[in-house]
């Protein structure tokens, strides 16, 4: 699907932030081991992949009246194949839960997923007593994995992704004995582990997090009452930037801070850039602003990298976006595809290691290939609103991976 976005003069509007995708993932997998219900969940393609995965593992999921009921797995099934589609979270969480079984499970996915690294997970799996084998290209999906694992003391150096660790924390719901995971260096995506720990604490799991270490102190028999999924800051960021680059105003609702979301840093980042932004409870309002600043550190919030590149492209002057190594291992190599997106729209930009240097002021427009990456597709669409000539996006349908309502929301503000 190719989609063309025309430039607009400006807008004033309201929207409700869509449910958080990555909190929905965690709620589905936690509920699959404890049982419970989920309300205001994301219906993104990635989260549908997670529903199918826990059903393969032995859970039963029913959806009705806006609520998802998840039946607990007694013993995760083994000898099965789980197709995670495009979802790295689904694949890595499914792999971690497979460590609870004594027979192999196969974890696979689409072409993009097959380029996501799992070499870190191989070393971790071996240390905790499991076995992980690569069935095609060494170090990448597809994989075969089995346990069983029990108590362990794990020390980790630098890692490319924390998703497998989050999955292991969730799998620990089935472990009787405690463990410790210590990081020699705090990973860039530590915030996502904090969210996982917070959600497990909410359902009565005894975790503590201190000195770059996560301690599991034993399980609880407490049942989940209900997960209510908050709005997603990373999705809302697209329309915050849309308002700023078109000299517009927007009010975004349903952005709760009860559960930590790393991408909620978008508020502090925009304030540092002199954005006229007001936060009242779960409502964020942005008004026309004269932006400032020349350096934006996105190492702990890599999902914001493409859309912040669009903001930098529209702002006068040179902006350095500091990224992280993990950007190379997303749905696309986002260091390269973000650079290509900007150049395709006539923006002067270059890479220096993991940083993107953008000389902004004008977005000419043109044709962008999303490379099947949802965040590139949506970022290019937002850029089109402030462009001179408009922007056409190839493989635009990728937005459905994380934000199925994106096109509807885009049409509301663009008229």
C-alpha positions in Angstrom: 0.0 0.0 0.0 1.3 3.4 -0.9 -0.1 6.5 0.8 0.3 10.2 0.0 0.2 12.9 2.7 -0.4 16.4 1.7 0.9 19.4 3.6 -1.5 21.3 5.8 -1.7 24.9 7.1 -2.2 23.9 10.7 -4.8 22.4 13.0 -6.4 22.5 16.4 -7.7 19.3 17.8 -8.0 16.6 20.4 -7.3 12.9 20.5 -7.1 9.9 22.8 -3.8 8.2 23.0 -4.0 4.5 21.8 -3.3 1.8 24.4 0.3 1.0 25.0 1.5 -1.8 22.8 4.4 -2.9 25.0 2.4 -2.9 28.2 -0.3 -4.9 26.5 2.3 -7.5 25.5 3.4 -7.8 29.1 -0.1 -8.0 30.4 -0.9 -10.8 28.0 2.1 -12.9 29.0 1.7 -12.3 32.7 -2.0 -13.1 32.6 -1.2 -16.3 30.7 0.7 -17.6 33.7 -1.5 -16.1 36.5 -4.9 -15.7 34.9 -6.7 -12.4 34.7 -8.3 -9.8 32.5 -7.1 -6.9 30.5 -9.0 -3.8 29.6 -8.2 -1.0 27.1 -5.7 -3.3 25.4 -3.9 -2.7 22.1 -5.3 -4.5 19.1 -2.1 -4.0 17.1 -0.8 -6.8 14.9 2.1 -7.3 17.3 -0.3 -7.8 20.2 -2.4 -10.2 18.2 0.8 -12.2 17.7 1.2 -12.4 21.5 -2.4 -13.6 21.9 -1.8 -16.4 19.4 1.5 -17.2 21.1 0.1 -17.7 24.6 -2.7 -19.8 23.1 -0.1 -22.0 21.5 1.6 -22.3 24.9 -1.7 -23.5 26.5 -3.7 -20.5 27.5 -7.2 -19.7 26.4 -8.1 -16.1 25.5 -11.6 -14.7 25.0 -12.4 -11.1 24.0 -15.8 -9.5 24.5 -17.2 -6.1 25.6 -13.8 -4.5 25.3 -12.2 -6.9 27.8 -9.7 -9.7 27.3 -10.0 -12.8 29.6 -6.9 -14.9 29.8 -6.9 -18.4 31.4 -3.7 -19.5 33.1 -1.3 -22.1 31.7 -0.7 -25.0 34.1 2.4 -26.2 32.2 3.5 -24.5 29.0 3.2 -26.8 26.0 6.3 -28.1 24.3 7.1 -29.5 20.9 5.2 -26.6 19.3 6.1 -23.9 16.7 5.3 -20.3 17.5 5.2 -17.8 14.6 5.6 -14.4 16.2 5.1 -12.6 12.8 6.9 -9.2 13.0 6.9 -9.0 16.8 10.3 -9.2 18.5 8.6 -8.9 21.9 6.3 -11.9 21.2 9.2 -14.0 20.0 11.5 -13.3 22.9 8.8 -13.6 25.5 7.7 -16.9 24.0 11.3 -18.1 24.0 11.6 -17.2 27.7 8.4 -19.1 28.6 9.7 -22.1 26.6 12.5 -22.3 29.2 9.9 -23.7 31.6 9.6 -26.9 29.5 11.8 -30.0 29.0 11.2 -30.3 25.3 12.1 -27.9 22.5 9.8 -25.2 21.1 10.5 -23.6 17.8 10.2 -19.8 17.6 10.1 -18.1 14.2 8.6 -15.1 12.4 8.7 -13.0 9.2 11.7 -11.8 7.3 12.2 -8.8 9.5 12.2 -10.9 12.7 14.7 -13.3 11.2 17.2 -10.4 11.2 16.8 -9.7 14.9 19.7 -11.0 17.0 19.4 -13.7 19.7 23.1 -14.3 20.4 22.8 -12.6 23.8 19.9 -15.0 24.7 22.0 -18.0 23.7 24.6 -17.2 26.4 22.0 -16.3 29.0 20.0 -19.6 28.3 23.2 -21.7 28.7 24.0 -20.0 32.0 20.6 -20.7 33.5 20.6 -24.4 32.4 18.6 -24.3 29.2 19.5 -25.0 25.6 19.0 -22.6 22.7 19.8 -23.7 19.1 19.8 -21.6 15.9 18.0 -23.4 13.0 19.1 -21.1 10.2 21.5 -18.2 10.6 23.7 -18.4 13.7 22.8 -15.7 16.2 19.3 -15.0 14.8 15.8 -16.3 14.6 14.4 -18.9 14.0 15.5 -20.8 17.1 14.8 -23.9 19.1 14.8 -23.5 22.9 14.0 -25.6 26.0 14.7 -25.7 29.7 14.0 -26.5 32.4 15.5 -23.7 34.5 15.4 -23.1 38.2 17.2 -20.8 40.6 20.2 -18.9 39.2 22.6 -16.0 39.7 23.2 -14.2 36.4 25.7 -11.5 35.6 25.2 -9.8 32.2 27.5 -7.5 30.3 26.4 -5.4 27.3 23.2 -6.7 25.6 21.4 -5.6 22.4 17.8 -6.1 23.8 16.3 -6.5 27.3 13.1 -8.2 25.9 14.4 -11.8 26.6 15.3 -10.7 30.2 11.7 -9.3 30.6 10.4 -12.6 29.3 12.5 -14.5 31.9 11.1 -12.3 34.7 7.6 -13.2 33.6 8.5 -16.9 33.3 9.7 -16.7 36.9 6.1 -16.7 38.0 6.4 -20.5 37.6 9.7 -20.8 39.6 9.7 -21.7 43.3 13.2 -20.4 44.1 14.6 -16.9 43.8 17.3 -15.5 41.5 19.4 -12.5 40.8 20.1 -10.8 37.5 22.9 -8.2 37.7 24.1 -5.9 34.9 27.7 -4.9 34.6 26.5 -1.9 32.7 23.0 -0.5 32.8 21.4 -1.3 29.4 20.0 1.6 27.3 16.5 -0.1 27.5 16.6 -0.6 31.3 13.3 1.4 31.5 11.4 -1.4 29.8 12.7 -3.8 32.5 11.5 -1.4 35.1 8.0 -1.5 33.6 8.0 -5.3 33.6 9.1 -5.4 37.3 6.4 -2.8 38.2 3.7 -4.9 36.5 4.8 -8.1 38.3 4.9 -6.3 41.6 1.3 -5.2 40.9 0.2 -8.8 40.8 2.0 -9.7 44.1 5.4 -10.9 42.8 8.2 -10.2 45.2 10.8 -8.3 43.2 13.3 -5.7 44.2 15.5 -3.6 41.9 18.7 -2.0 43.2 22.3 -1.4 42.3 21.7 -2.4 38.6 20.4 -5.8 39.9 16.9 -7.4 39.8 16.2 -9.8 42.7 13.3 -12.3 42.7 12.4 -13.2 46.3 9.7 -15.8 45.7 6.3 -16.1 44.2 2.8 -15.2 45.5 -0.5 -16.9 45.0 -2.3 -13.5 44.6 -4.5 -13.4 41.4 -4.6 -10.6 38.9 -7.7 -8.5 39.2 -7.5 -6.5 36.1 -4.9 -4.8 34.0 -6.1 -1.5 32.6 -3.7 -0.5 29.8 -2.7 3.2 29.8 -2.2 5.3 26.7 1.0 4.9 24.8 3.5 7.8 24.9 5.5 6.6 21.9 2.4 6.7 19.7 1.2 10.0 21.1 4.7 11.4 20.2 3.8 11.4 16.5 1.0 13.8 17.0 2.9 16.0 19.5 5.5 16.4 16.8 2.8 16.9 14.2 1.5 19.9 16.2 5.0 21.4 16.7 6.1 21.2 13.0 2.8 22.7 11.7 2.5 25.5 14.2 -0.6 23.9 15.6 -2.3 23.0 18.9 -3.4 19.6 20.2 -4.7 18.1 23.3 -3.9 14.4 23.9 -5.8 12.4 26.6 -5.3 9.1 28.4 -1.6 9.4 29.1 -1.3 8.0 32.6 2.1 7.9 34.5 1.0 5.2 36.9 3.1 2.6 35.2 6.6 3.8 34.1 6.9 4.2 30.3 10.4 5.1 29.1 8.9 7.0 26.2 7.1 9.4 28.6 10.5 11.2 28.5 9.1 12.8 25.4 7.6 15.4 27.7 11.0 16.4 29.2 12.7 16.2 25.8 10.2 18.6 24.3 10.3 21.0 27.3 14.1 21.1 26.9 13.5 22.1 23.3 11.4 25.0 24.4 8.1 23.4 23.4 5.0 25.1 24.8 3.7 22.0 26.5 1.3 21.7 29.5 0.6 18.5 31.5 -2.6 18.2 33.6 -3.0 14.7 35.0 -3.6 12.4 32.1 -3.9 15.2 29.5 -1.1 16.8 27.6 -1.6 20.0 25.6 0.8 21.4 23.0 0.6 24.9 21.5 2.6 26.7 18.8 6.2 27.0 19.8 9.6 28.4 18.9 11.9 25.5 19.4 15.5 25.6 20.7 18.3 23.2 21.4 20.9 21.4 19.4 21.3 18.0 21.1 18.7 15.3 22.0 19.8 12.2 23.8 17.5 9.3 22.8 19.7 6.4 24.0 17.1 5.3 26.6 14.1 5.9 24.3 15.2 4.5 20.9 11.5 4.2 19.7 11.4 8.0 19.5 14.4 8.3 17.2 12.5 8.4 13.8 9.9 10.9 14.8 12.4 13.1 16.6 14.4 13.1 13.4 11.3 14.6 11.7 11.1 17.3 14.4 14.8 18.1 13.9 14.3 18.3 10.1 11.7 21.0 10.5 13.6 23.0 13.1 16.0 25.7 12.0 19.7 24.9 12.7 21.7 21.7 13.3 20.4 19.1 15.8 22.4 16.0 16.9 20.2 13.0 17.8 22.1 10.6 20.0 20.9 7.1 19.4 21.8 3.7 20.7 23.2 0.5 19.1 19.8 -1.2 19.6 18.4 1.0 16.7 20.2 -1.3 14.3 18.2 -4.3 15.5 14.6 -3.0 15.2 12.1 -3.8 12.4 14.7 -2.2 10.2 18.1 -0.8 10.9 16.6 2.5 12.1 19.9 4.4 12.0 20.0 3.7 8.3 16.3 3.9 7.4 15.8 7.1 9.4 18.7 8.7 7.5 17.3 7.4 4.2 13.8 8.8 5.1 15.2 12.3 5.7 17.4 12.3 2.6 14.4 11.1 0.5 12.5 14.2 1.7 15.3 16.6 0.8 16.7 17.0 4.3 20.5 17.4 4.8 21.5 14.7 7.4 24.4 12.3 8.1 25.3 9.6 10.6 28.2 9.7 13.0 28.4 6.3 14.7 25.0 6.0 16.5 24.2 9.7 16.2 22.2 11.5 13.5 23.2 15.0 12.6 20.3 16.9 11.0 20.6 20.3 9.3 17.0 21.3 9.4 14.7 24.1 8.4 12.7 22.7 5.5 11.2 19.4 4.5 10.9 19.4 0.8 8.9 16.1 0.4 9.2 13.2 -1.9 8.9 9.4 -1.8 9.8 7.3 1.3 10.2 3.5 1.5 9.2 2.4 5.0 11.0 -0.9 4.6 8.1 -2.4 6.5 9.0 -0.5 9.6 5.9 1.0 11.3 7.8 3.8 13.0 9.4 4.9 9.7 6.0 4.8 7.9 4.3 6.9 10.6 7.2 9.4 10.9 7.2 9.9 7.2 3.5 10.6 7.2 3.9 13.2 9.9 6.7 14.8 8.0 4.4 15.1 5.0 2.1 17.5 7.0 4.9 20.1 7.2 6.5 19.4 3.8 6.5 21.6 0.8 5.4 19.0 -1.8 3.8 16.3 0.3 5.2 12.8 1.0 4.3 9.4 -0.5 5.0 6.4 1.7 5.7 2.9 0.3 4.6 0.0 2.4 2.5 2.4 4.5 0.3 -0.4 5.9 3.2 -1.2 8.3 1.6 1.3 10.8 -0.9 -1.4 11.8 1.9 -3.3 13.6 1.7 -0.9 16.5 -1.0 1.7 16.0 -4.0 0.4 14.0 -5.9 3.7 14.4 -3.0 5.9 13.2 -4.5 6.6 9.7 -7.9 7.5 11.2 -6.2 10.0 13.7 -4.1 11.4 10.9 -7.2 12.0 8.7 -8.9 13.8 11.6 -6.1 16.4 12.0 -5.3 16.7 8.3 -8.9 17.1 7.2 
